[in-house]
């Protein structure tokens, strides 16, 4: 509830709020939102040093990268101009990136030592699989991975490349959006992947088949794993 004097105004003077509330308002403006970012953009925002220091962790905590140009700009910022900002990044969503983005993604991952979660849609997952990120010893070591696997071929590709990358050696949670048959193929090949994996969540676009239940039972016989399934 706003004070009466403020509520009566048609516009509220931002400076009337305490510093903590000002920072909350600005944090809401810069906080990433997948749906909102798809429909509007914000221009340049001029901040005081105090606000900038307060907002940088919120602004860079979660990044959505939807184009090659956005990837190159971000890489230029975090690798060359302001590497100290890379330490704030905890989650990266790569969306519809082409295979040509592979090298840029590799450079970006190398610059993110505190990355906790990596999310890849179908094209972006293919781009990372085609990269040489498997050779990275430093940089990102995400503990959570979100991927989309639309086909058995994609499942074989992911399990044979991405899930063997050294950077995923500490991954304990894997979220997979997949068709049931693709999920079967992936689960059958998970036994040799992700030694630290403890949680597997499957989001299926159709009810699971008996073959998937059999594959999951076999996987759980090999290792201790918490499995959850969500079907459309």
JOFENLIN-V820354 format. One record per pair of residues at least 4 apart in sequence whose C-alpha atoms are under 8 Angstrom apart, sorted by the first residue. I is the first residue (numbers start at 1). J is the second residue. D is the distance in whole Angstrom. If there is no record, write none. Layout:
I_J_D, I_J_D
This chain:
2_6_6, 2_7_6, 3_7_6, 4_8_6, 5_9_7, 6_12_6, 7_12_8, 12_16_8, 13_17_8, 14_22_7, 15_22_8, 17_21_6, 17_22_6, 18_22_6, 19_23_6, 20_24_6, 21_25_6, 22_26_6, 23_27_6, 23_51_7, 23_54_7, 23_55_7, 24_28_6, 25_29_7, 26_30_6, 26_55_7, 27_31_6, 27_55_6, 27_58_6, 27_59_7, 30_55_8, 30_58_7, 30_59_5, 31_58_6, 31_59_6, 31_62_8, 32_37_7, 32_59_7, 32_62_6, 32_63_7, 32_64_7, 33_37_6, 34_38_6, 34_64_7, 35_39_7, 36_40_6, 37_41_6, 47_51_6, 47_52_6, 48_52_6, 49_53_6, 50_54_6, 51_55_6, 52_56_6, 53_57_8, 54_58_8, 55_59_6, 56_60_6, 56_85_7, 56_88_7, 57_61_6, 57_88_5, 57_89_8, 58_62_8, 60_85_7, 60_86_8, 60_88_6, 60_89_5, 60_90_8, 61_88_6, 61_89_4, 61_90_5, 61_91_6, 62_89_6, 62_90_6, 62_91_5, 62_92_6, 62_93_8, 63_89_7, 63_91_6, 63_92_5, 63_93_6, 64_92_6, 64_93_5, 64_94_6, 64_95_7, 65_70_6, 65_71_6, 65_92_8, 65_93_6, 65_94_5, 65_95_6, 66_70_7, 66_71_8, 66_94_6, 66_95_5, 66_96_6, 66_97_6, 67_71_6, 67_95_7, 67_96_7, 67_97_6, 68_72_6, 68_97_7, 68_98_8, 68_101_6, 69_73_6, 70_74_6, 71_75_6, 71_101_8, 71_104_7, 71_105_7, 72_76_6, 72_104_7, 73_77_6, 74_78_6, 75_79_6, 75_80_8, 75_104_7, 75_107_7, 75_108_6, 76_80_5, 76_81_6, 77_81_5, 77_82_5, 77_83_7, 78_82_5, 78_83_5, 78_84_7, 78_85_6, 78_86_5, 78_108_8, 78_111_7, 79_83_5, 79_86_8, 79_107_8, 79_108_7, 79_111_6, 82_86_8, 83_87_8, 83_111_8, 84_88_8, 85_89_7, 86_111_6, 86_112_6, 86_113_8, 86_114_8, 87_112_6, 87_113_7, 87_114_6, 88_114_7, 89_112_7, 89_114_6, 89_115_6, 90_114_6, 90_115_4, 90_116_5, 90_117_6, 91_115_6, 91_116_6, 91_117_5, 91_118_6, 91_119_8, 92_115_8, 92_117_6, 92_118_5, 92_119_6, 93_118_6, 93_119_5, 93_120_6, 94_118_8, 94_119_6, 94_120_5, 94_121_7, 94_124_6, 95_120_7, 95_121_6, 95_123_8, 95_124_6, 96_121_7, 96_122_7, 96_123_5, 96_124_6, 97_101_6, 97_123_6, 97_124_5, 97_127_7, 98_102_8, 98_123_6, 98_124_6, 98_127_6, 99_123_7, 99_124_7, 99_126_7, 99_127_4, 99_128_8, 99_130_7, 100_127_7, 101_105_6, 101_127_6, 102_106_6, 102_127_5, 102_128_6, 102_130_6, 102_131_5, 102_132_8, 103_107_6, 103_131_6, 103_132_8, 104_108_6, 105_109_6, 105_128_7, 106_110_6, 106_128_8, 106_131_7, 106_132_7, 106_133_5, 107_111_7, 108_112_7, 109_113_8, 109_139_6, 109_140_5, 110_136_7, 110_138_6, 110_139_4, 110_140_6, 111_139_5, 111_140_7, 112_139_5, 112_140_5, 113_138_7, 113_139_4, 113_140_5, 113_141_7, 114_139_8, 114_140_6, 114_141_7, 114_142_8, 115_140_5, 115_141_6, 115_142_5, 116_140_8, 116_141_7, 116_142_4, 116_143_5, 116_144_6, 117_142_5, 117_143_6, 117_144_5, 117_145_6, 117_146_8, 118_142_6, 118_144_6, 118_145_5, 118_146_6, 119_145_6, 119_146_4, 119_147_6, 120_124_5, 120_125_5, 120_145_8, 120_146_6, 120_147_5, 120_148_7, 121_125_6, 121_147_6, 121_148_5, 122_126_6, 122_147_7, 122_148_5, 122_149_7, 122_150_7, 123_127_6, 124_128_6, 125_129_6, 125_147_7, 125_148_7, 125_158_8, 126_130_6, 127_131_6, 128_132_8, 128_133_7, 128_162_7, 129_157_7, 129_158_7, 129_161_6, 129_162_5, 132_136_8, 133_165_7, 133_167_8, 134_161_8, 134_162_7, 134_164_7, 134_165_4, 134_166_6, 134_167_7, 135_165_7, 135_166_7, 136_166_7, 136_167_6, 137_166_7, 137_167_7, 138_167_8, 139_167_8, 140_167_6, 141_167_5, 141_168_6, 141_169_7, 141_170_7, 141_171_8, 142_167_7, 142_168_6, 142_170_7, 142_171_6, 143_168_7, 143_170_6, 143_171_4, 143_172_5, 143_173_6, 144_171_6, 144_172_6, 144_173_5, 144_174_6, 144_175_8, 145_171_7, 145_173_6, 145_174_5, 145_175_6, 146_174_6, 146_175_5, 146_176_6, 146_177_8, 147_174_8, 147_175_6, 147_176_5, 147_177_6, 148_176_6, 148_177_5, 148_178_6, 149_154_6, 149_155_6, 149_176_7, 149_177_6, 149_178_5, 149_179_7, 149_182_7, 149_183_8, 150_154_7, 150_155_8, 150_177_8, 150_178_5, 150_179_6, 150_182_6, 151_155_6, 151_178_7, 151_179_7, 151_181_7, 151_182_5, 152_156_6, 152_181_7, 152_182_4, 152_183_8, 152_185_6, 152_186_8, 153_157_6, 153_182_8, 154_158_6, 154_182_8, 155_159_6, 155_182_6, 155_183_7, 155_185_6, 155_186_5, 156_160_6, 156_185_7, 156_186_7, 156_189_8, 157_161_6, 157_162_8, 158_162_5, 158_163_6, 159_163_5, 159_164_7, 159_186_6, 159_189_6, 159_190_7, 159_193_7, 160_164_7, 161_165_7, 163_168_7, 163_193_6, 163_194_7, 164_168_7, 164_169_8, 164_193_6, 164_194_7, 165_169_7, 168_194_7, 169_194_6, 169_195_7, 169_196_7, 170_194_8, 170_195_8, 170_196_6, 170_197_8, 171_194_7, 171_196_6, 171_197_6, 172_194_8, 172_196_5, 172_197_4, 172_198_5, 172_199_6, 173_197_6, 173_198_6, 173_199_5, 173_200_6, 173_201_8, 174_197_7, 174_199_6, 174_200_5, 174_201_6, 175_200_6, 175_201_5, 175_202_6, 175_203_8, 176_200_8, 176_201_6, 176_202_5, 176_203_6, 177_202_6, 177_203_5, 177_204_6, 177_205_8, 178_182_6, 178_183_6, 178_202_7, 178_203_6, 178_204_5, 178_205_7, 179_183_6, 179_204_6, 179_205_6, 179_206_7, 180_184_6, 180_204_6, 180_205_7, 180_206_7, 180_207_7, 180_208_6, 180_209_7, 180_212_7, 181_185_7, 181_209_8, 181_212_8, 182_186_6, 183_187_6, 183_202_8, 183_204_8, 183_212_7, 184_188_6, 184_211_7, 184_212_5, 184_215_6, 185_189_7, 186_190_6, 187_191_8, 187_212_8, 187_215_6, 187_216_7, 187_219_7, 188_215_6, 188_216_8, 188_219_7, 189_193_7, 190_194_7, 190_219_7, 191_219_6, 191_222_7, 191_223_8, 197_225_7, 198_224_7, 198_225_5, 198_226_6, 199_225_6, 199_226_5, 199_227_6, 200_225_7, 200_226_6, 200_227_5, 200_228_6, 201_227_6, 201_228_5, 201_229_6, 201_230_8, 202_227_8, 202_228_6, 202_229_5, 202_230_6, 203_229_6, 203_230_5, 203_231_6, 203_232_8, 204_208_7, 204_229_7, 204_230_6, 204_231_5, 204_232_6, 205_231_6, 205_232_5, 206_231_6, 206_232_5, 207_231_5, 207_232_7, 208_212_6, 208_213_7, 208_231_7, 209_213_7, 210_214_6, 211_215_6, 212_216_6, 213_217_6, 214_218_6, 215_219_6, 216_220_6, 217_221_6, 218_222_7, 219_223_6, 220_224_6, 220_225_6
